[in-house]
Amino acid sequence: MLSDCIVAADSGIIRRGKFVNLTGVAVEIKGQSEFRRHYFEIIKNFYEEYNINLPRFVLKTEDIIKLIPSYDLHEAHVGLTERLLKIENVTRIYVTDTFLFDKVDTIKGQIDGLDFLEKTLHNYYPIIPVWRYYWNYLDTTGHVALDGISGKITKAWKFIGKKAEKINIVPYGDLTYPCISLCDLICGYLGKTVHHFDAKEIFEQLKDRTPAFVKTEFVGDAEIEYLASDYPHSLKTERHFPHPLILIHKSKEVDNKIIRETDFFQSLLNFAGKEGGSVSFEDLVNQQIALQKGDCIICLDEEGYSKMKFVERLNPSREIKVLSVEEAYKLMDEKNKQTTL
């Protein structure tokens, strides 16, 4: 379960011709329950305004691009984000902007800075605005929630790991939790409204549109020792998934992208957000060690159901549940009835 006071983060990649940079947003929220109430009220009005019918109530930039007619797209994204920015529970916004000119030394050798930015740093860039938040402030929030990341251990990761009291890494976090959704929407908003991408213009764009304290910073070649990994070991993100963890087991023939667009997947994200958990596609080689009581594996076909029942029998101490799609719907209905009583 995410704490009432939290710092959440997400990132985006901005492409303009040959220019490519990464933008990261960390948002400090105090009074998350009240923030969520305001967030959902704004989203409800947004759905009504643009006649959106979606079983999920947490939005990201990609959703707006898909759901809104192109002639309304800019106005819709800017309008929604600026309404969310006015929520008073958002107390600090920290934005980092990165592009690299120099070559980067990595474990596998030296590579071009742009290649490193696009192919490596992009995968874990939500760490960077949180690192700078902890670096610059003493009165920080102890609970960190990052959108899904992957990669190797870096000095920036080690820094926040030693400063934070708790770190959650949330697969599809910008579709599950409003605090991470806001970070994603701000990234997309800046891509639409900032023309010369530098810290000063980002600050000017945000400062009068939110009651939050805004800080923006360029992070580049001078900070590369914190951005690139000197360690061969993985971040072990599965150790930081919030629970209950819902794993989706499917046949290899079915593309994850197809599943992600289904009503069932959207319902699972809604459910995980309410329960304080997370949703991920099953990868038991890495995830089995992180399973605990209350977690479940949902199987999309009968063959998978039989295999995962075998895994369940081999892990009695973990007390996990293996469910069919129908059983998962039943569980969600029962939980929803309990919360409305």
GIRA-V63569 format. One record per run of one state. SS is the DSSP state (alpha for helix, beta for strand, coil for the rest). FROM is the first residue (numbers start at 1). LEN is the number of residues. Records with the same first field share a line. If there is no record, write none. Layout:
# GIRA-V63569
SS: FROM-LEN, FROM-LEN
This chain:
# GIRA-V63569
coil: 1-4, 17-2, 31-1, 51-10, 68-2, 86-4, 99-5, 107-2, 112-1, 120-1, 125-1, 137-6, 148-4, 153-2, 164-2, 171-2, 176-2, 194-5, 207-6, 219-2, 228-6, 235-2, 241-4, 250-6, 261-2, 276-2, 282-2, 291-5, 300-2, 315-1, 319-2, 341-1
beta: 5-12, 19-12, 90-9, 104-3, 109-3, 143-5, 152-1, 166-5, 213-6, 234-1, 245-5, 278-4, 296-4, 321-4
alpha: 32-19, 61-7, 70-16, 113-7, 121-4, 126-11, 155-9, 173-3, 178-16, 199-8, 221-7, 237-4, 256-5, 263-13, 284-7, 302-13, 316-3, 325-16
